[in-house]
Amino acid sequence: MKPFIFKILAPAFLIGLLAGGTLAPRPALAIGGNEEEPTASDATRQQYETAKSAIDAGRYSVAIPILQNIVKVEPKNANAWNLLAFSNRKLKKYDAALGFYRTALALDPEHLGAHEYLGELYLATGDLKSALTLRDRLQDLCRGGCEELDDLDKAITAFRKSGGKAESGS
């Protein structure tokens, strides 16, 4: 029986070793932001998904305490900080959102979503110059283009067309 199991498992083991380059188990993943980011547990990943579902439904006040719990457990989770900022921004809690975006970017200076959403916060507060600075940064990060850059460009265009009034869309 052992030779049969070895014949089955050895190729999978070698493929895994070649693909991942390590024998260490891979951590669970959270969804969002630039890259998939390790999370502490399946429970935290489930909380993250619950918060994202609440955000998708426009229930930002429901998402906030869930995200606060996640960043308490995982203070280096830039994706959770970004969504915490986004939820606060959507509720027009701009000062809190600004601090959370800054935390997300301190943890991950190339976080595309945080750059886009912070740019949109600047537009919401009438600061086109800062939004354009973030747009330039996104352009540097997204050499081949990216959705976050496109979305911030659209928000800037709408801001300019409206005479300096931010859209409430994203």
C-alpha positions in Angstrom: 0.0 0.0 0.0 2.8 2.4 0.8 4.4 2.3 -2.7 0.9 3.1 -4.2 0.5 6.1 -2.0 4.0 7.3 -2.7 3.4 7.0 -6.5 0.3 9.1 -6.1 1.6 11.7 -3.6 5.2 12.1 -4.8 4.3 13.9 -8.1 1.9 16.2 -6.3 4.4 17.0 -3.7 7.1 17.8 -6.3 4.7 20.0 -8.3 3.7 21.8 -5.1 7.3 22.3 -4.2 8.3 23.6 -7.6 5.2 25.9 -7.8 5.4 27.3 -4.3 9.1 26.8 -3.5 8.4 25.9 0.1 7.1 23.0 2.2 5.5 25.4 4.7 1.7 25.4 4.7 0.1 28.4 3.0 -1.9 30.8 5.2 -5.6 31.5 4.6 -6.3 34.5 2.4 -8.4 37.6 2.6 -9.8 39.0 -0.5 -9.3 42.6 -1.6 -6.7 45.3 -2.3 -3.6 44.6 -4.4 -2.5 41.2 -3.4 -4.1 38.4 -1.4 -3.0 38.9 2.2 -2.6 36.3 4.9 -5.2 36.3 7.7 -5.0 34.9 11.2 -7.9 32.4 10.8 -10.9 31.2 8.9 -13.1 33.1 11.4 -11.3 36.3 10.4 -11.7 35.5 6.7 -15.4 34.9 7.2 -15.7 38.2 9.1 -14.0 39.9 6.2 -16.4 38.4 3.7 -19.4 39.4 5.9 -18.1 43.0 6.0 -17.6 43.0 2.2 -21.1 41.8 1.7 -22.5 44.5 4.0 -20.5 47.1 2.0 -21.7 45.7 -1.3 -25.3 46.2 0.1 -24.5 49.8 1.2 -24.7 48.8 4.8 -21.6 50.6 5.9 -22.6 51.0 9.5 -22.9 47.2 9.7 -19.5 46.7 8.2 -17.6 49.1 10.5 -17.7 47.1 13.7 -16.8 43.9 11.9 -13.8 45.6 10.3 -12.8 47.2 13.6 -12.7 43.7 15.1 -10.5 42.5 12.2 -8.0 45.3 12.5 -7.9 44.7 16.2 -7.0 41.0 15.6 -4.9 41.7 12.5 -3.5 45.2 12.8 -1.3 44.8 9.7 -4.3 43.9 7.4 -4.1 46.8 4.9 -7.2 45.5 3.1 -9.3 45.7 6.2 -8.0 49.2 7.1 -8.9 50.2 3.5 -12.5 48.9 3.8 -12.8 50.5 7.2 -11.8 53.8 5.7 -14.1 53.3 2.7 -17.1 52.6 5.0 -16.4 55.7 7.1 -16.0 57.8 4.0 -19.4 56.6 2.6 -20.9 57.7 5.9 -19.2 61.1 5.5 -16.9 60.5 8.5 -14.0 62.0 6.6 -11.6 62.5 9.4 -11.8 58.9 10.6 -11.6 57.7 7.0 -8.5 59.8 6.3 -6.7 58.2 9.3 -7.7 54.7 8.2 -6.5 55.3 4.6 -3.2 56.5 5.9 -2.9 53.4 8.0 -3.6 51.2 5.0 -1.0 53.0 2.9 1.6 52.9 5.7 1.1 49.1 5.8 1.1 48.8 2.0 2.3 51.9 0.2 1.3 50.3 -3.1 -2.3 49.5 -2.1 -4.2 50.4 -5.3 -7.6 50.5 -3.6 -6.5 52.8 -0.8 -5.0 55.2 -3.4 -8.2 55.3 -5.4 -10.5 55.7 -2.4 -8.3 58.3 -0.7 -8.4 60.3 -3.9 -12.2 60.0 -3.9 -12.2 61.2 -0.3 -10.1 64.2 -1.3 -12.6 65.0 -4.1 -15.5 64.7 -1.6 -13.8 67.3 0.6 -13.0 69.6 -2.4 -9.2 68.9 -2.5 -8.6 68.3 -6.3 -4.9 68.9 -5.9 -4.4 66.0 -3.5 -6.7 63.8 -5.6 -4.5 64.5 -8.7 -1.4 63.7 -6.7 -2.9 60.3 -5.9 -3.9 59.8 -9.5 -0.3 60.4 -10.5 0.8 57.8 -8.0 -1.7 55.3 -9.3 -0.4 56.0 -12.8 3.1 55.1 -11.6 1.8 51.9 -9.9 -0.4 50.9 -12.8 2.0 51.1 -15.7 -0.3 49.1 -18.0 -3.5 50.7 -16.5 -5.8 49.4 -13.8 -9.3 49.6 -12.7 -8.4 51.8 -9.7 -6.8 54.4 -11.9 -9.7 54.3 -14.3 -12.2 54.8 -11.5 -10.2 57.7 -10.0 -9.9 59.3 -13.4 -13.7 59.1 -13.8 -14.3 60.6 -10.4 -11.9 63.5 -11.2 -13.6 64.1 -14.5 -17.0 64.1 -12.8 -15.7 66.4 -10.1 -14.4 68.9 -12.8 -17.7 68.7 -14.8 -19.7 69.4 -11.7 -17.7 72.6 -10.9 -16.0 71.0 -7.9 -18.8 68.9 -6.4 -18.0 65.3 -5.8 -20.2 62.5 -7.0 -21.6 60.3 -4.4 -21.1 57.1 -6.5 -18.0 55.2 -5.4 
